[in-house]
Amino acid sequence: MIAVLGECVADAFADRLPGELALRVLPGGGPSNTAVALARLGTPCRFLGRLSDDVFGALFRERMAASGVDLSACVTAREPSTLAVATLDAEGQARYSFHAEGTADWGWSAAELSDDRLGGASCLHTGSLALVREPGASTVAAFAGRAAATVSIDPNVRPSLASREDYLSRLPQWCALTDILKLSADDLAFLMPDVPTALACEHLHAAGARLVVVTSGAAGALVSLDGAMATVPAVPVKVVDTVGAGDSFTAGLLHRLESRGLLGGRLDGLDLASAADAAAFGAEVAALTCAVAGADPPWADQLTPAPHDDTEAPASR
């Protein structure tokens, strides 16, 4: 089982009409998207989230439950859900305006995030805004630091909600407590401008991260395991939009590693070929997500089966 800790976000897509703005709301949020994608791929997944009791919280619960995500470790919160208003450019890239002050996702307390919520998971994946938005960010980081499981982090940088200084002040701690660090090329450009990707990976390894994966959209991904590097190509696809693509990539990466018994510790049994294979599978999952509107990751039967992948595939809807 993989546990995912983080936020749910109501993604509101704006359509401009004469004299008004129409919003179409879909359930989203990076960690929530990753949990949904993992469950649909057939990896048992437990979600650790603070879910509001408002109408958006009901939407989040419905989507995750229908995908097979275990919600038993979630907290019901009185605060409202986080809302993001998204606009898409000509390439399907989303730009977000967040409404996140005082919302449910960031209110974790030590009492709410007790160690038993991990439930024996082999891996804890977290990141995005949950690791940078207080008052809960410090509690989340402490929880991840105590986890005996493999730790995976995706910073999923959002400059409109946290400054570069906020991220840079926390990045050394994240590298020290994580085993897998996944970033996009845009994340890296924001955090380390003008630093070549290979050199940036060296810095991240030196800070403690064993496996660093940097995704670059249509240019594929770079995989670096303790400084040994490989590249994997993107899977060609007709892009509808890229919403949730990075989250789906992470799910595919973790699913493949889990199905091969490589999670559960400090990645001692992982070699570069296996890491690259997992990233290539992640690229396939991401491509199928880009082929549909919104963060709607694929089900297992839509993907190419992996050799020796014994994960039981759930039936698609």
N, C-alpha and C positions, 0 to 999 in steps of 0.2 A: 504494500500500500504506500502511496505517496500522499503526504499532507501538503496543502497549499494554504498559506496565510496571507490575507490582504483584503483589498477593497472590492466592493461591487460599485459600479457607476452606471447611472442611467444615461445612455448615449442618445441625445436628442438631435436628430438630423433635421436641419432647417430647410424648408422650401419657401421661397419668397413668392407671395401672391399679391395681387393688387390690393394695397391698403392693409395687408396683414402678413403675418409669418406663421406658417403651419409647421408644427414639430411632430416628427414621427419618432417615438421613443423605443429603443431596443435595449435589452439588458447587456451590460458590458463591464468594463474594469479589467485591467490586465490579469491580476491573480484569478479572478472569477473565470475569465476566458480560458486561462490555462487549466483550471480544474475541470471545466466542461470538456475541453479537448482531451485531457487525459482519460476521463471516464468514457468518452465516446470511443477512444482507441482500445479500451478494454482493461486499462490499469485501474484497479480500485483506488479511489481518490476521496480523501476526507478534506472538507473545506473548513477553515477556521476564519470566520468573519463575524463582524458585528452588523447584523442585518436589521434595518429599521422596520418598525411595524407600520410604515406608511404604504401607499399603493405601489411604489417602486420596489420596496422590500418584498412585497408579495410576488412581483414580477421576477425578481432575482431567484427567490425560492422555487418558483414554478419551473424556470428554465433549468436550474441545476438539478433539481429532483428528477425532471424528465430525462436528463442526460445520464442519470445514475450516480450523481455525486452524493456522498454521505454528508448530511448537514447536522449530524448529531452533536458536533463540537462547536456549533455556532452560538452566538449570544444574541438574544433579542434586545434591540436597543430602542430607546425612546426618541433619540435624535433623528432628524430627517436623513434621507439618503443623499448621496452625492450626485449632482447633476452636471453633465458636460454637454454643451451645445456644440455640435460638430458641423463643419462645412467641408466639402470635398473639392479639391482642385481638379484640373483636367486629367491628371494621372491617377486619380482615385486616392490621393494622400489626404488624410484628415487633419484639420486644424481645429483645436478644441478651445472653448471658453468654459472654464470650470466655475461651478458654484459649490464651494467645498467648505466654507467656514462653519464650524460647529456641527458638522455632520457626523453620522454614526461611525464611519470607518476608522476615525483617528482616536477614539476614546478608550482604547485598551487600558485596563488596569492590571496590576500584577495578580490580583485575585481572580480576574476573569481569564487570564492567560496562564493558568497553572500547567505544570509539565504533563499531567495526565491527558491533556487535550491532544497530544501528539499521537496517542493511541498505538504505539508500537510501529509507526511508519518507518520505512527504510530510508525515506528522504523527506526533508522539509524544504519546500520551495516558497520563497517570499520575495519581497522587493516592491518595486513601483513606489507609490506614495506612502505605503504603510511603513517604510523604513526611513522616511524623511519628514513626515508630518507629525508634529507633537500635538497632544500630550502622549500619544501611544507609541511613537517611534522608538523611544528608548526601551520601553517594555518589550516591544517586538524584537529588538536587537538582543536584549538580554535572554529572551526565550530561545532565539536561534543559537546563541552562544552556548546554552546549556544542552542543546539537542545532541544526543548520541548518534543520530542519523546523519547521513550525507546531507549537507546544506547546499542549496542552490539559490542564487540571487540574481535577479534581473532589475537593475536600477530604473529602467524605463523612464528616463529623464523627462520631467515636465517643467521647463523653465518658467512657465507662467505661475507656477505654484510654489516653487522653491528656487533659490538663487544658486548660482554656480558655487559660491562659497559654502552654502548649506551642504551641497553634494560632496565637495572636495573635503570638507571637514569630517565627513562620515565615511568616505571611501576607504581609508586605511583600515577602519574597524570592520567594514564589510568584507574586505579581502582577507583579513585575519581570521574571520569566523566561517568563511564559505569554502566549499570545495569546488563548486562550479559557479563561474561568473559569466553571465551572458549579457552582452551589450549590442546595441546597434551601432553602425558607423556614425550615425547622427549623435548618439549618446557620447561616443568617444570624442567626436569633434568638439562637443560642448565641454566635456571634462578636460580634455588634453588637446587644445587646438594646436595645429601645426606639428604635432608629434606623430611620426609614422606609426602605422598600426602595429608592426612587429615590435618596435621599441616600446610602445605603450603596453603591449602584452608582457614584455620583460619587466616593466615597472610593477604591473599587477601581480605577476608571479612572485616578485621579490617581496611584495606586501603580504603574500600568503595564499593567493588563489592558485589551485593546482591546474584546473581546466578553465581556460578562457575561450569563449566563442564569440566572435564578432560577426554579426550579420550585416550584409550590404545590399539588401533588396535583390534586384535583378543581377547584381554582380556576384551573388553567392555568399559564402561565409568562410571565414578563417578560423581554424581550430588550432589552439596552442595548448599542448599538454606539457607542463614543466619546461616550456621553451621549444619543444619539438613541434613543428608546424606543418599543417596540411590545409589545402583549400578544397571546398566542395562547391559545385556549380548550383545555381538556382534552377528550378524546374520551370520550363517555359509554360506560360499560361496567359489566357486573355483576362486581364485584370478588370474586375468590376470595381472593387476598392481594396485598400490594404488594411482596413480596420481589423485588428486582432491577429494579423499575420505573424507578428513577432511572438505573441503569446502562444499561438499554435506551434510555431517553430520550437519553442521551449518545451511544450508538451510532447512533441514528437521526439525530441532529443532525450528527455527523461524517460519516456515510455520505452524506447529502444534499450537504453541502459538498464532499466529495471527488468525488462523481459529477458535480458542476458545475465541477470544476477550480479550486476556490477555496482549497484547502489547498496547502501547500508553501512558504509564505513568511510574511510578516507580515500577511496578510489584506488586502493593498492593494486587491484587486479586489472586496472584499465591501461590499455596501450593506445598508441596514436591511431592505429587502423580502426579500432573499435570506436574511438571517439569520433573519427571522421565518418564512419558508417552511421552512427547515431545522428550526427549533424545532417547527413544527406537525407535520412528519413525525416528529420525535422523540416528540411526544405520542401519535401513532398507534401507534408501536412500543411505547411504555410501556403504553398501554391494553390491547393484546393480551397483554402480559406479565402484567398484573393479572388477566386473565380465566382464567388457569390457575394451578395450584399451583406454588409455588417459582419460582426464577429460570430460567424456561424461555422465552426470547425467541422471537419468531416468525421464520419463514423468509420469504424475499422474496415468494413467491407468495401469501402471506396478506395482503399489503399493497397499497394502491392505487398503481399505477405512477406515477412522477413524469414530467411532460413533459420530454423531452430527457434522461431518465436512461438512459444507455447501459450501466449496469452489468449484467453478465451474471448473472442470477438463478440461484442453486443450487436444485436440486430439493429439496423438503422431504422429511423422512423419512416 
